[in-house]
Amino acid sequence: MDHTLFWIGIVVVLALTFDFSNGVHDAANAIATTVTTRALSMSRAVLIAAFFNLIGALVSTGVAHFVGKGLVDAHLVTLPVVAAALVGAIGWNLLTWYYGLPSSSSHALIGGIVGAALFSFGPRSVHPSGLIMTVAALITSPIAGFLGAYLLMRALLWAFASRPFTPTMRAFRRLQLASAAFMAFSHGSNDAQKTMGVVTLALVSGHFLSSQAPIPLWVILASATAMALGTAIGGWRIIKTLGSKLVDLSPAHGFAAETAAAAVILTATHLNLPISTTHVIASSVLGVGATRRAHSVRWGTAANIVLAWVLTIPGAGLAAGLAALLVRHL
């Protein structure tokens, strides 16, 4: 039992560390456009994002149940393997943060979980239906974000075409306070639940929780708090990439991108599907940029981001798999 408690402690610490790094890494999701358009200062934007991330993380646990029980067999996967999955995800998060690439913490975590399970127990440890649903959601959600933002921005351009530019942008700068809060709330509602799911996976694997039991309150509160604290630290490198290197944004563009992205993320949360909030907001920024001339989007930067997206699941999975091989006999 002492051995099991030791590994439970390791997994909880690693999971909350991942959650914290997720908050740091994904602070840009909620505030990049708001800071870039000068709707809010960096410090105020980060505090607002942290608060609404915390509130969003408390709204439901459907995504957490899916991550904890729908991807891999919780009764087959061991606690050291769960720890290895988190090591792979955290390592990938730190690598992409260092280079300022808005890759997906969700992809990193899912890649880590699946990679560690595959390296340790083979295909029998992975639920194919859950993996297919996850990959489908990860692919379709950025497309939805792009189209939603493009259509919303087109509608705004039509509705305000005859209005004077300066007072209109001033109004949208104020509206961005609401859209940024909406985006931060949706981010917390989906991303913090992934950490809750990993801790739940560990508790089931360690026989501290039945697979039918609800997620303990302490897991919910700890995950929500860790993400909020990470968001409060912020991630300027990624904010710069997402907010200014991808598209030149006006307050109206920022409002449309944040609103469309938040709607897509909350829809996924309602369906209990883990998606990449990073992918959705970046695709939404591209969507509003596409309403301008093609050269207004930095396609080179966009290509680098897409490359990071493509590499994240196999990269984090490989790192987690190698870590799992090192600890599988512990």
Summary of the structure (lengths in Angstrom):
residues: 330
radius of gyration: 19.4
end to end distance: 14.1
largest distance: 70.9
contacts: 1353
relative contact order: 0.23
helix: 80%
strand: 1%
